[in-house]
Amino acid sequence: MMTRETRENRGEGHRKRLREKFLASGLAGFHDYEVIELLLSLNTPRKDCKPSAKLLMKQFKNFQGVLEARAEDLCRVEGVGRANSLGILLIKAVADRYRTSRIIFRDVVKNSEDLVAYLNQIIGYKAKEHFVGIFLDAKNRVLASEILASGSLTSSSVYPREVIIHALGHKAAAVIFAHNHPSGDISPSSSDLQITKKLVFALNNVGIMVHEHIITGSQGIFSFAQKGLISKFNSEIQKINDQINEE
């Protein structure tokens, strides 16, 4: 019969082999549950974390689901507590900060690859919609990125006044907006069009340009700028201004 001490020694040996495997060749050859197991083991002395890792994968459907899970939901899984969930929560937070640092002070208007990668990581596959504002200086360098709203987005759920307050607080000269479609379908809804038009008009009134609105999802991205919609809204503003000036 296996004693508790024997089980703990075997668990420690298994964790050691996982760590050595990672140090030797990174995550190549790791199953997803083994990555989760390794993260659980970072703050779990003398315990076999494989059963808990497999339960997490089953509960949250896939690797990404585990990393996106909230702390309280992780702790509801048998064998997972606040202490050993630290590795999972930490690695996701570190990855998000790393992606943010990749775009700060960079011109993401001309080179959007890092921007799209950043958006895919922070909102691309979330279970509910998140609306992000990326604030730029006069040289189109990123000053800051903030989630401005979450939940089902409607034309009344994103307040232009609040967005303007954030933009002025960052001393932004321009803004890029983005949000995700959990369904995967990246086609803009009527609410998406209304929100975008409302924000373009409102920010224009305080001298702040809207360069882009990106919808991201499992099917890729939809760019309001590439489809000519941002230009269309700006043209409407110009016509209104011309009419006012003629009067």
N, C-alpha and C positions, 0 to 999 in steps of 0.2 A: 504494500500500500504506500502511495506517495505521500510523504509528509509535507507540511506547510513549508518547512525550510527547503526541501528539495524542489518544490514548485517555484519558490522565490529564486533559488539559484538558477533554475532553468530559465525563468523569465529574464533574469539579469543577463544571462548568457545570450539569449535571443536578442535582447536590446543592444547588447554590445556588438553582435554580428550585424544588425541593421545599421548601426552608426558607422562601423568600419566600412560597410558596403557603400554607404553614402559618401564618406570621405574619399573612398577610392575612385568612385565613378559617378557621383551625383545621384540623381534619381532614375537614371537609366536602369531598366530592369525591375523597378519597383512596381508592385501592384498599387492601385489607389488606396486600398485599405492599409497597406504597409506604410504609406506616407502618413496617413492618419494615426496609425499605431506609433510611429516614430514621434509625431508631435505630442501625442498623449503621454509618452514616456519621458518627455523632457522635465516634467515636474511630478513624476510618479515613481518613487523608489520601491523596488522589490515587488512589483506587481506585473503580471502578464496583461498587457494592454490589447492583445490581439482580439479577444472576444468583444471588448467594448468598441474597438475600431470597426469590426464587422457589423455590430449593431447600429452604429452611427451611419454607416453606408446604407444599411437597410432602411433606417428611419427617414433619412433625408435624400434617398433615391440615388444620389451620385456624389462624386468628390466635391463638385462645386457646391452642392446643397449643404454639405457639412461645413464648408468654409463660410458660407453665407448665413449659417444658423446663428440665432441669438444665444447669448450665454445661458439664459434660463431654459431654452429648449434643449441645448446640449446637456444640461444637468438633469433633465428628465429621463435621459437614457441610462439604463442600468449600468452601473460601474463607472459612470462619468460624473465627476464632481467639479466644483469651482476650481480646485487646485490643478487637476490634470487637464482641464479644458483650456488652461492658460496658453499652451502652445498653439492650439488651433486659433484662438482669438488673436493672439499676438502676431502670428504669421500673416493673417489677413490684414490687420492694421498696418503692419510694416510694409506689405506689398502695396497697399493703397497710398501710403505716404511716399513710397519710392516712385510710384507712377506720377503722383502730384509733383514731386521734385523734378521729374524729367521735363515737365512742361513750364514750370515757373521761369519767367524771364526769357522765354523762347517765343519766336514769331510763329505761332501755330496757324496763322492764316496762309502763309506761303508753304509751310511744310506741316501737313496735317496728320502724318502717320502716328506720331506720339500722342496727339490729341485723340484720335480714334481709338488707339490702344488703351489710353487712359479712360475714356468713356465706357468702353466695353468692360473694363475691369470694375469700375465703381458702380455702374448702373445697368450695364448691358443685359444681364441675365437675372435681374432681381424680380421677385414675385409680384411686386407692385410698382406703379409708375413713380419715377423720381424726376424732378425738373431741376436742371443744373444751370447756373450762371457762371460763365468764365469771363473775368473782367480783364480788359487789356489797356495798356497805356497808349500814348500817341504813336509809338513805333510798333504797335501790335504785339508787344511782349506781354505774356501772362502775368498779371499781378496777383490774382487769387481765383479760387474756384470754390463755389458754395452750392449746396443743395438748397434750393429756394422753396420747394414744395414737394410733397409726396402724397401718394394715394391716387385715386381716380382723378385725372386732370380734366377740368372743364374750363370754359372761358371765364368763369367767375372764381376759379380756385387759385389763380396766379394774379396777384395784385400789382399793377404797374407802379403804384406809389411805393410799395415795399421794395420792388426791384430798383427803382430810382434811388431810394435811400441807400441801398447796398452799393450801387454803382458809384454814387457820390462819395460814400464812405471810403471806397477804395481809390478815389480820384481817377476813375476809369474814363477813358476817351471812347471806348468801344466795348461791345459785349458780344459773346457767342453764347447762344442758348443750346441746350440739349435735353432730351428726355428719352426714356426707354418705353418700348411697347412689350410688355411681358408675353403677349400672344405670339410674338415673333414677327407679325405682319408690320412692316415699316411704313405702310401707306399712311399719310397724314389724315386725321379725322377733321371734320368741320370745326371741332373745338380747337384742334391744333392750329388750324389756319386763323381762327379768330384770335387766339392767344398771341400768335406771332404778329399779326397785323396790329393788334392793340399795343403790344410792346414796342414795335418799330415806331409807331406814331408817338407814343408817350415819351420814349427816350429821345427821339428827335427834337422834341420841344425843349429839352434841357441840354441840347448839344452833344448827345451821346449816340454814336452810330451802332446799329445792330448789323454785324457782319454775316451772321449765320445762325441757323437753327438746325440742329442735327437730331434725327430720330434714329435710335439704335435698337437692334433686336437680333434674333437668331438668323434672320434673313439678310442681315447686312446693315447698311445705313441709308437714310434718306436725307439729302441735303437740300434745304430750302434755297440756298444761294445758287447751287448748280442748276436747279429747276427754274431759276429766274424769278422766284417768288419774292425774295428780298428786294430785288430791283423793282419789281412791280409795285410793291408797297411804297418804296421811296419815290417812285414816279407819281403815285397818287398824292403823296405829300407835296411834291413839287408843284403839281397842278393846283392844289388848294392854295399854296403860298402865292402862286402867280395870280390867281383870281383875287386874292386879298390885296395884292400890290396894285392890281389894275383898278380896284375900287378906290 
